[in-house]
């Protein structure tokens, strides 16, 4: 295995793992704040139980996310010294501002955890607001780095006269940043909401139909439904941004091998880059042109306009994109089925409904992970799109298999530990309810 492939596998593996916890860091604080808010306004005691349980779970996931995020920071220097040499002075601004949001979140998580019997009820709820703000801001600010890698505003100045570069303007004046940050944030809310409704639906299938499970499921479904409905809208914005800034990535996502007007939208299919065709796809005439540019007759640039050495991995990008869209569509249908069943059929939480809800969490994380595969693999062979190749950014050190093994063992240990601790938190929930 050459060092470029090993470095990409390691980075992809660790980033995919970290995203699981980063997503909860965005979505969990809002849920615990809602649950405590209901209790604060005179709601039943089990809402306070939920807030306490979710607060402990959020702190645990935050701690593990901090460890995995720190490991990722080390990997940037270890695996990609060429990238850091070129862009470190720029992306450092993104990491620095994200650190402020991270510390804000960390400080108030401590206040929230240890302030239950030390603050007034309103004061304690208000202590949760910076956690929500910090979680969302942390994700949005760090996404500025990836957005710049996708659309490197000011890269010409960085190449010509590095001292004249303006990092904050390059990162936060980037039109791609707000689109990516919004879509990523909604995806994190969806992942959190659907994962929690899966946990409570599964518990109810096993006979735990207490008020805590019912309330937890309902709050989670409110968040999951809102995020599932918003995701196609922010996804459309993201797709239009890709069409404007990264036409090669768009061509790979849709397996558009030739430039044409009235380009079709392909549903499913297996791309064959050698034959430059897509097999087994359902094609909607003019659909891609309309989605990308608002006109069914618009011209869409194909991969034929790019040298094959500059193509992304078309099968991986296309299939990941299809999985992302398919999972997102199923999430919307699951959410609608839940509310329709609850409001119109009068049957409540039937076993068939609960079994359907259990699929929500895996689908949400499938959408989240495949979405990032599309984002990162679709940018290849560039680490900074159109400016620096990934092969030029990787470390010259060989034999990276040892590092890959070490990081895999680290994340396996972290994953096993957090699952065990989360089970402990769940078992402690009845005790929390008595303490309330």
Secondary structure, 3 states (H helix, E strand, C coil): CCHHHHHHHHHHHHHHHHHHHHHHHHHHHHHHHHHHHHHHCCCCHHHHHHHHHHHHHHHHHHHHHHHHHHHHHHHHHHHCHHHHHHHHHHHHHHHHHHHHHHHHHHHHHHHHHHCCCCCCHHHHHHHHHHHHHHHHHHHHHHHHHHHHHHCCCCHHHHHHCHHHCCHHHHHHCCHHHHHHHHHHHHHHHHHHHHHHHHHHHHHHHCCCCCHHHHHHHHHHHHHHHHHHHHHHHHHHHHHHHHHHHCHHHHHHHCCCCCCEECCCEEECCEEECCCCEEECCEEECCHHHHHHHCCCCCEECCHHHCCHHHCCCHHHHHHHHHHHHHHHHHHHHHHHHHHHHHHHHCCCCCHHHHHHHHHHHHHHHHHHHHHHHHHHHCCCCEEECCCEEHHHHCCCCCCCHHHHHHHHHHHHHHHHHHHHHHHHHHHHHHHHHHHC
